[in-house]
Amino acid sequence: MARALMIQGTGSDVGKSLILAGLSRAFSRRGLKVFPFKPQNMSNNAAVTKEGGEIGRAQALQARACRVPPEADMNPVLLKPQGEGSAQVILGGRVWGTASAREYRALAPSFLPFVLAAFARLAARADLVLVEGAGSAAEINLRQGDIANMGFAEAADLPVVLVADIERGGVIAQVAGTAILLSPGERARVKGYIVNKFRGDPGLFEGGLAALERLTGLEAFGVVPYFEKARLLPAEDSLALTSFASRPRRQDAPILAAVPMLPRIANFDDLDPLAAESAIECVFVPPGRPLPRQAQLVVLPGSKATIADLDFLRQEGWDIDLLAHRRQGGTILGLCGGFQMLGQRIADPLGMEGPARSVPGLDLLEVDTVLGGEKLLGEVRGVDIATGTPVSGYGMHLGKTTGPGSERPMLRLSSGPDGACSADGRVMGTYLHGIFASDPFRHAFIERLGGEASGWSWEGEIETILDAFADHLEENLDLDGLFAASGSLSQSAKGR
């Protein structure tokens, strides 16, 4: 009989996505068939499923932790912000349309039956479904029509465990304040809490646990010490970029790669494998700072609104920095939206990503892009033409790019030629997401920049980290207590 447990947070970016991934691996290692589920996600970091759907990157990682392929039912509603207070709505892995924040709040309740049906399909095949909430459980201003947190927990009749982040301070207030703000019925669903990201001696927090027991009566399922290697796992959304940008720069890496932090940056986890290499210091440059002149590589990342982010890039003066970088012999790589920006012109005649208009590109590749048509989604394999190394990844883009530069493609994929390169090979662009996860390509790319590649396997490293994090949770959490706190869906199914 399937069981389920919902992990909600006391705030955004408290680590609930990674906690759920670690629990997924830990419980699946116990012989349980585990599936992750997130009713509603808001993120421009997305992944492609086997059937060609689109879900949040965090749910794809959690599926991997469960050792099952990602599928659209794991994240039935995905909101992809594209600026001007609007977001693209992905329903069941497919583009449904665009809605403003106000419009979506009115729409969300109508999506609840669809979300519950996706959950029921997973539960029918599972021993345990681990459900992730979104943001804070106590956002009472958003409670009406909620399908992401307590609204879903009540509709599916699920028990809840809170995750709180001690690193940001005020963890006692996080847990106690959340409990106070919940209604009596919601409060009764909360079985306990987890304190995450503790640095130092957990024994020093015994007084805090005692205070929380006195204030809330909730069970503490454990205190999770800070897990350093979690930073190598794909981040759920752009909130993580703030901490990336503030990290001290490594001085020992021979190659500096700069990535401008565009407001609508998408799928920036493309850079994770590159940033994990010891030969590369990958710096996300926040607004207000120039691109570092000493950088050997500048990467223009993906974007959910390419023209709007190109406007922002110019407002920051980063286009001038790019031209200087090019004159000095630096290398430039554009990924998806970043590739489109490198061309001569971008046109959005149908207003797919904002107001209909056409703008000049950065004129660093001889290509033009017209946005429109059906979003192209799918896993692909091929070869990097410059090095002959195999590549694999996934496509996820709107529009068609053509021009003389396309006659010098960067990749030869199973779907055909992809991307473009300058005549000297210093400027290149591709639509392939996840390209740096291809070990031979990443190693050859680093060597082209004059560095020495590590030779390790990125996919193997992710598996090692997931197992190590599961061990970490086994050691510091009461997993038996968490499983006992999960609810049997034989009873909760009556609510559906």
C-alpha positions as CSV (number, residue, x, y, z in Angstrom):
1,M,0.0,0.0,0.0
2,A,1.5,3.3,-1.1
3,R,2.5,5.9,1.5
4,A,3.3,9.6,1.1
5,L,5.0,12.4,3.0
6,M,5.1,16.0,2.1
7,I,8.3,18.1,2.8
8,Q,7.5,21.8,3.2
9,G,9.8,24.6,4.0
10,T,9.8,27.5,6.5
11,G,11.0,29.6,3.6
12,S,12.5,29.5,0.1
13,D,16.0,28.0,-0.5
14,V,16.0,26.2,2.9
15,G,17.2,23.0,1.2
16,K,14.0,21.0,1.0
17,S,14.7,20.0,-2.6
18,L,18.1,18.4,-1.7
19,I,16.7,16.9,1.5
20,L,14.0,15.3,-0.6
21,A,16.6,14.0,-3.0
22,G,18.7,12.6,-0.2
23,L,15.6,10.9,1.3
24,S,14.7,9.6,-2.1
25,R,18.1,7.8,-2.4
26,A,18.1,6.6,1.2
27,F,14.6,5.1,1.1
28,S,15.1,3.6,-2.4
29,R,18.2,1.9,-1.1
30,R,16.0,0.2,1.5
31,G,14.2,-1.6,-1.4
32,L,11.2,0.8,-1.7
33,K,9.9,2.1,-5.0
34,V,10.1,5.8,-4.4
35,F,8.8,8.6,-6.6
36,P,9.3,12.4,-6.2
37,F,6.4,14.8,-6.7
38,K,6.1,18.6,-6.7
39,P,2.6,19.9,-7.5
40,Q,3.8,23.3,-8.6
41,N,7.3,24.6,-9.2
42,M,8.5,28.0,-10.3
43,S,11.9,27.8,-11.9
44,N,13.7,28.5,-15.2
45,N,16.0,25.5,-14.5
46,A,14.2,22.7,-16.3
47,A,14.8,19.2,-17.5
48,V,13.5,17.2,-20.4
49,T,11.7,13.8,-19.8
50,K,12.0,10.7,-21.9
51,E,8.6,11.4,-23.4
52,G,9.7,14.9,-24.4
53,G,8.0,16.8,-21.6
54,E,9.4,19.5,-19.4
55,I,9.7,19.5,-15.6
56,G,11.7,21.3,-12.9
57,R,15.4,20.4,-12.7
58,A,15.0,19.5,-9.0
59,Q,12.5,16.8,-9.8
60,A,14.7,15.3,-12.4
61,L,17.5,15.1,-9.8
62,Q,15.1,13.6,-7.3
63,A,14.0,11.0,-9.9
64,R,17.6,10.1,-10.4
65,A,18.1,9.7,-6.7
66,C,15.1,7.3,-6.8
67,R,16.8,5.5,-9.7
68,V,13.8,6.0,-11.9
69,P,13.5,8.1,-15.2
70,P,12.0,11.6,-14.8
71,E,8.4,11.9,-16.1
72,A,6.0,14.8,-16.5
73,D,3.7,13.5,-13.7
74,M,6.5,14.3,-11.1
75,N,5.9,18.1,-11.7
76,P,2.5,18.7,-13.3
77,V,2.7,22.5,-13.1
78,L,5.9,24.4,-13.9
79,L,6.0,28.2,-14.0
80,K,8.9,29.7,-15.9
81,P,9.2,33.5,-15.1
82,Q,9.8,35.6,-18.2
83,G,9.7,39.1,-16.8
84,E,7.1,41.9,-16.7
85,G,5.2,40.0,-14.0
86,S,4.3,37.0,-16.2
87,A,5.4,33.4,-16.5
88,Q,5.1,30.6,-19.1
89,V,2.9,27.9,-17.7
90,I,4.0,24.3,-18.4
91,L,1.1,21.9,-17.7
92,G,1.8,18.2,-17.8
93,G,5.2,18.8,-19.4
94,R,3.8,20.9,-22.3
95,V,3.4,24.7,-22.8
96,W,-0.1,25.7,-21.7
97,G,0.3,29.4,-22.2
98,T,1.4,32.6,-20.4
99,A,-0.2,34.2,-17.4
100,S,0.4,37.2,-15.2
101,A,0.8,36.6,-11.4
102,R,-2.8,37.8,-10.8
103,E,-4.1,35.6,-13.7
104,Y,-2.3,32.6,-12.4
105,R,-3.7,32.9,-8.9
106,A,-7.2,32.9,-10.4
107,L,-6.3,29.9,-12.6
108,A,-4.4,27.7,-10.0
109,P,-7.5,26.2,-8.3
110,S,-8.7,24.9,-11.7
111,F,-5.4,23.0,-12.1
112,L,-5.9,21.1,-8.8
113,P,-7.8,18.1,-10.3
114,F,-5.1,17.7,-13.0
115,V,-2.4,17.9,-10.3
116,L,-4.2,15.3,-8.1
117,A,-4.6,13.0,-11.0
118,A,-0.8,13.1,-11.7
119,F,-0.1,12.4,-8.1
120,A,-2.6,9.4,-8.1
121,R,-0.9,7.9,-11.1
122,L,2.5,8.0,-9.4
123,A,1.1,6.7,-6.1
124,A,-0.5,3.7,-7.9
125,R,3.0,2.5,-8.8
126,A,4.9,3.5,-5.7
127,D,5.7,2.3,-2.2
128,L,6.4,5.8,-1.1
129,V,5.8,9.2,-2.7
130,L,7.9,12.1,-1.4
131,V,6.1,15.4,-2.1
132,E,7.9,18.8,-2.1
133,G,6.2,22.0,-1.3
134,A,7.2,25.4,-2.8
135,G,8.5,28.4,-0.9
136,S,7.1,28.8,2.6
137,A,4.3,26.8,4.2
138,A,3.2,29.9,6.0
139,E,2.6,32.3,3.1
140,I,-0.9,33.0,4.4
141,N,-1.4,35.8,1.8
142,L,-1.2,33.1,-0.9
143,R,-3.2,30.4,0.9
144,Q,-6.5,31.0,-1.0
145,G,-6.3,28.8,-4.1
146,D,-3.0,27.3,-3.1
147,I,-2.0,24.1,-4.8
148,A,1.6,24.0,-3.9
149,N,1.8,23.7,-0.1
150,M,-1.0,23.2,2.5
151,G,-3.7,23.5,-0.2
152,F,-2.3,20.4,-1.8
153,A,-1.6,18.6,1.5
154,E,-5.2,19.0,2.5
155,A,-6.6,18.0,-0.9
156,A,-4.5,14.8,-1.0
157,D,-4.7,14.3,2.8
158,L,-1.0,14.2,3.4
159,P,1.2,14.5,6.5
160,V,3.8,17.2,6.5
161,V,7.4,17.6,7.8
162,L,8.9,21.1,7.9
163,V,12.5,21.9,6.8
164,A,14.2,25.0,8.4
165,D,17.5,26.5,7.5
166,I,19.7,27.4,10.5
167,E,22.4,28.9,8.4
168,R,20.3,32.0,7.7
169,G,19.6,32.5,11.4
170,G,16.4,32.6,13.4
171,V,15.6,29.0,13.0
172,I,13.5,28.8,16.2
173,A,11.4,31.6,14.9
174,Q,11.2,29.9,11.5
175,V,9.7,26.8,12.9
176,A,7.6,28.3,15.7
177,G,6.4,31.2,13.5
178,T,5.3,28.8,10.8
179,A,3.4,26.7,13.3
180,I,1.6,29.7,14.7
181,L,0.5,31.0,11.3
182,L,-1.0,27.7,10.2
183,S,-4.7,27.0,10.7
184,P,-5.6,24.3,13.3
185,G,-6.3,21.8,10.6
186,E,-3.0,22.5,8.8
187,R,-1.1,22.5,12.0
188,A,-2.5,19.0,12.8
189,R,-0.9,17.7,9.6
190,V,2.6,18.7,10.7
191,K,4.3,15.7,12.2
192,G,7.6,17.4,12.9
193,Y,10.6,19.3,11.5
194,I,14.2,19.0,10.3
195,V,16.9,21.6,11.0
196,N,19.1,21.9,8.0
197,K,22.6,23.3,7.2
198,F,24.0,23.2,10.7
199,R,27.7,24.2,11.1
200,G,29.6,23.2,14.2
201,D,28.6,20.9,17.0
202,P,24.9,19.9,16.7
203,G,25.0,19.3,20.5
204,L,25.1,23.0,21.0
205,F,21.5,23.2,19.6
206,E,20.0,21.0,22.2
207,G,18.6,24.0,24.0
208,G,17.0,25.1,20.7
209,L,15.3,21.7,20.3
210,A,14.0,21.9,23.8
211,A,12.6,25.4,23.2
212,L,10.9,24.2,20.0
213,E,9.4,21.3,21.7
214,R,8.0,23.6,24.4
215,L,6.7,26.1,21.9
216,T,5.3,23.8,19.3
217,G,5.1,20.3,20.6
218,L,6.5,19.1,17.2
219,E,8.9,16.2,16.9
220,A,12.4,16.9,15.8
221,F,13.5,14.4,13.2
222,G,17.1,15.5,13.3
223,V,19.6,18.2,12.7
224,V,21.5,17.9,9.4
225,P,25.1,19.2,9.4
226,Y,26.1,21.4,6.4
227,F,27.0,19.1,3.5
228,E,29.6,20.8,1.5
229,K,29.3,18.8,-1.7
230,A,25.6,19.6,-2.0
231,R,26.8,22.7,-3.9
232,L,27.8,20.5,-6.8
233,L,24.2,19.2,-7.3
234,P,22.0,21.1,-9.7
235,A,20.3,24.1,-8.0
236,E,16.5,24.3,-8.2
237,D,16.3,28.0,-9.3
238,S,18.1,31.3,-9.5
239,L,18.0,32.0,-5.8
240,A,21.1,29.9,-5.5
241,L,23.0,32.3,-7.8
242,T,23.2,34.9,-5.0
243,S,25.5,32.6,-2.9
244,F,27.4,31.6,-6.0
245,A,28.2,35.2,-6.9
246,S,29.4,36.0,-3.3
247,R,31.8,33.1,-3.0
248,P,35.5,34.0,-2.7
249,R,37.3,33.6,-6.0
250,R,39.7,30.7,-6.2
251,Q,43.2,32.0,-7.1
252,D,44.8,28.7,-8.0
253,A,42.7,27.9,-11.1
254,P,44.5,28.7,-14.3
255,I,41.3,29.5,-16.3
256,L,38.8,32.1,-15.3
257,A,35.3,31.8,-16.9
258,A,32.8,34.6,-16.5
259,V,29.0,34.2,-16.7
260,P,26.8,37.3,-16.6
261,M,23.8,36.9,-14.2
262,L,21.0,37.8,-16.5
263,P,17.6,38.5,-14.8
264,R,15.8,35.7,-16.6
265,I,18.7,33.3,-16.7
266,A,17.6,29.7,-17.5
267,N,19.3,26.3,-17.0
268,F,22.4,27.8,-15.5
269,D,23.1,24.3,-14.2
270,D,24.6,23.7,-17.7
271,L,27.7,25.2,-16.1
272,D,27.9,22.9,-13.0
273,P,30.3,20.3,-14.5
274,L,32.6,23.1,-15.8
275,A,32.6,24.9,-12.5
276,A,33.5,21.6,-10.7
277,E,36.7,21.3,-12.6
278,S,39.8,22.3,-10.7
279,A,41.3,24.0,-13.7
280,I,38.3,26.4,-14.0
281,E,37.1,29.2,-11.7
282,C,33.6,29.9,-12.9
283,V,32.4,33.3,-11.7
284,F,28.8,34.4,-12.0
285,V,29.0,38.2,-12.4
286,P,26.1,40.1,-10.8
287,P,24.6,43.4,-12.2
288,G,26.7,46.4,-11.4
289,R,30.0,44.7,-12.0
290,P,32.0,44.5,-15.3
291,L,33.0,41.2,-16.8
292,P,36.5,40.5,-15.5
293,R,39.1,41.5,-18.1
294,Q,41.4,38.6,-17.1
295,A,38.8,36.0,-18.0
296,Q,39.8,33.5,-20.7
297,L,36.2,32.4,-21.3
298,V,32.8,34.2,-21.2
299,V,29.7,32.1,-21.3
300,L,26.3,33.6,-22.2
301,P,23.8,31.3,-20.5
302,G,20.3,30.4,-21.5
303,S,17.5,32.8,-21.0
304,K,13.7,32.6,-20.7
305,A,13.3,36.0,-22.4
306,T,16.2,36.4,-24.8
307,I,15.5,39.9,-26.1
308,A,14.7,41.3,-22.7
309,D,17.9,39.8,-21.3
310,L,19.9,41.1,-24.3
311,D,18.5,44.6,-23.5
312,F,19.7,44.2,-19.9
313,L,23.1,43.0,-21.0
314,R,23.5,46.2,-23.0
315,Q,22.3,48.3,-20.1
316,E,25.0,46.8,-17.9
317,G,27.7,47.6,-20.5
318,W,28.5,43.9,-20.8
319,D,28.2,44.1,-24.6
320,I,31.3,46.5,-24.5
321,D,33.1,44.0,-22.2
322,L,32.3,41.2,-24.6
323,L,33.7,43.1,-27.5
324,A,36.9,43.9,-25.6
325,H,37.2,40.2,-24.6
326,R,36.9,39.2,-28.2
327,R,39.5,41.7,-29.3
328,Q,41.9,40.4,-26.7
329,G,41.6,36.9,-28.1
330,G,39.2,35.5,-25.5
331,T,36.8,32.7,-26.1
332,I,33.0,33.2,-26.0
333,L,30.4,30.5,-25.8
334,G,26.6,31.0,-26.1
335,L,24.2,28.4,-24.8
336,C,20.7,28.4,-26.2
337,G,19.4,32.0,-25.6
338,G,23.0,33.1,-25.2
339,F,23.7,31.6,-28.7
340,Q,20.8,33.6,-30.1
341,M,22.2,36.8,-28.6
342,L,25.6,36.3,-30.3
343,G,23.9,36.6,-33.8
344,Q,23.2,39.6,-35.9
345,R,19.4,39.9,-35.2
346,I,16.7,38.4,-33.0
347,A,13.1,38.8,-34.1
348,D,10.0,37.9,-32.0
349,P,7.2,38.7,-34.5
350,L,4.5,36.8,-32.5
351,G,5.4,38.1,-29.1
352,M,6.4,34.7,-27.7
353,E,8.7,36.1,-25.0
354,G,7.3,39.6,-24.6
355,P,6.2,42.5,-26.9
356,A,6.6,41.7,-30.6
357,R,9.7,43.3,-31.9
358,S,13.1,42.8,-33.7
359,V,16.4,43.9,-32.2
360,P,20.1,43.7,-33.3
361,G,22.2,41.0,-31.7
362,L,25.8,41.3,-30.6
363,D,27.0,40.6,-34.2
364,L,29.6,38.1,-33.1
365,L,28.2,35.2,-35.2
366,E,26.7,35.5,-38.7
367,V,23.3,34.1,-37.8
368,D,19.8,35.5,-37.3
369,T,17.0,34.1,-35.1
370,V,13.3,34.2,-35.4
371,L,11.4,33.2,-32.3
372,G,8.2,31.2,-32.7
373,G,6.9,27.8,-33.5
374,E,6.6,24.8,-31.2
375,K,9.1,24.5,-28.4
376,L,11.7,21.9,-29.3
377,L,12.2,19.4,-26.5
378,G,14.2,16.2,-26.5
379,E,17.4,14.3,-25.7
380,V,20.1,14.2,-28.4
381,R,23.6,12.9,-29.0
382,G,26.3,13.9,-31.4
383,V,29.8,15.0,-32.0
384,D,31.7,18.3,-31.4
385,I,33.1,19.1,-34.8
386,A,36.2,20.9,-33.5
387,T,37.5,18.1,-31.3
388,G,35.6,15.0,-32.6
389,T,34.5,14.2,-29.1
390,P,31.0,12.8,-28.4
391,V,28.4,15.1,-26.8
392,S,24.9,14.5,-25.4
393,G,22.3,16.6,-23.7
394,Y,18.9,18.0,-24.5
395,G,17.2,20.6,-26.6
396,M,14.7,23.1,-25.1
397,H,14.2,26.2,-27.2
398,L,11.8,28.3,-29.3
399,G,12.8,29.6,-32.7
400,K,14.9,29.0,-35.7
401,T,18.5,30.2,-36.3
402,T,19.9,30.5,-39.8
403,G,22.6,32.4,-41.7
404,P,26.1,32.0,-43.1
405,G,27.4,31.2,-39.7
406,S,25.3,28.0,-39.6
407,E,27.5,26.7,-42.4
408,R,30.2,26.4,-39.7
409,P,28.1,24.5,-37.0
410,M,29.5,23.8,-33.6
411,L,28.0,20.3,-33.3
412,R,26.8,17.5,-35.5
413,L,23.8,15.9,-33.8
414,S,21.5,13.1,-34.5
415,S,18.9,15.7,-35.3
416,G,21.3,17.6,-37.7
417,P,23.9,20.4,-37.6
418,D,23.6,22.6,-34.5
419,G,25.0,26.0,-33.6
420,A,27.6,28.1,-35.2
421,C,31.2,29.1,-34.9
422,S,33.3,32.1,-36.0
423,A,36.0,31.5,-38.6
424,D,38.7,31.5,-36.0
425,G,36.7,29.2,-33.6
426,R,36.9,31.7,-30.7
427,V,33.1,32.5,-30.7
428,M,30.7,29.6,-30.7
429,G,27.1,28.9,-29.9
430,T,24.8,25.8,-29.5
431,Y,21.3,25.0,-28.6
432,L,22.4,21.8,-26.7
433,H,21.8,22.0,-22.9
434,G,23.9,19.8,-20.6
435,I,26.8,19.8,-23.0
436,F,29.5,20.0,-20.3
437,A,28.2,16.9,-18.6
438,S,29.7,15.1,-21.6
439,D,33.1,14.2,-20.1
440,P,35.2,13.9,-23.3
441,F,33.9,17.2,-24.6
442,R,34.4,19.0,-21.3
443,H,38.0,17.7,-21.0
444,A,38.8,18.6,-24.6
445,F,37.2,22.1,-24.2
446,I,39.3,22.8,-21.1
447,E,42.5,21.7,-23.0
448,R,41.6,24.1,-25.9
449,L,41.6,26.9,-23.3
450,G,45.0,25.9,-22.1
451,G,44.0,24.0,-19.0
452,E,44.5,20.5,-17.7
453,A,41.2,18.5,-17.4
454,S,40.7,16.4,-14.3
455,G,39.6,13.3,-16.2
456,W,36.8,12.4,-13.8
457,S,33.3,11.5,-14.7
458,W,30.6,14.0,-14.0
459,E,27.7,11.5,-13.9
460,G,29.8,9.3,-11.7
461,E,30.4,12.2,-9.4
462,I,26.7,13.0,-9.1
463,E,26.0,9.4,-8.1
464,T,28.7,9.5,-5.5
465,I,27.4,12.7,-4.0
466,L,23.8,11.4,-3.9
467,D,25.0,8.2,-2.1
468,A,27.1,10.3,0.3
469,F,24.2,12.6,1.0
470,A,21.9,9.7,1.7
471,D,24.5,8.3,4.1
472,H,24.7,11.8,5.7
473,L,20.9,11.8,6.2
474,E,20.9,8.2,7.5
475,E,23.4,9.3,10.2
476,N,21.7,12.5,11.3
477,L,17.9,11.9,10.7
478,D,15.4,9.5,12.2
479,L,14.5,7.9,8.9
480,D,12.4,5.2,10.6
481,G,10.5,8.0,12.3
482,L,10.0,9.8,9.0
483,F,8.7,6.7,7.3
484,A,6.3,6.1,10.2
485,A,5.1,9.7,9.9
486,S,4.2,9.1,6.2
487,G,0.6,8.4,5.6
488,S,-1.1,5.5,3.9
489,L,-2.8,6.6,0.7
490,S,-5.5,3.9,1.2
491,Q,-7.2,6.4,3.4
492,S,-6.2,9.7,1.9
493,A,-7.4,8.5,-1.5
494,K,-10.9,9.2,-0.3
495,G,-10.2,12.9,-0.6
496,R,-9.4,12.5,-4.3
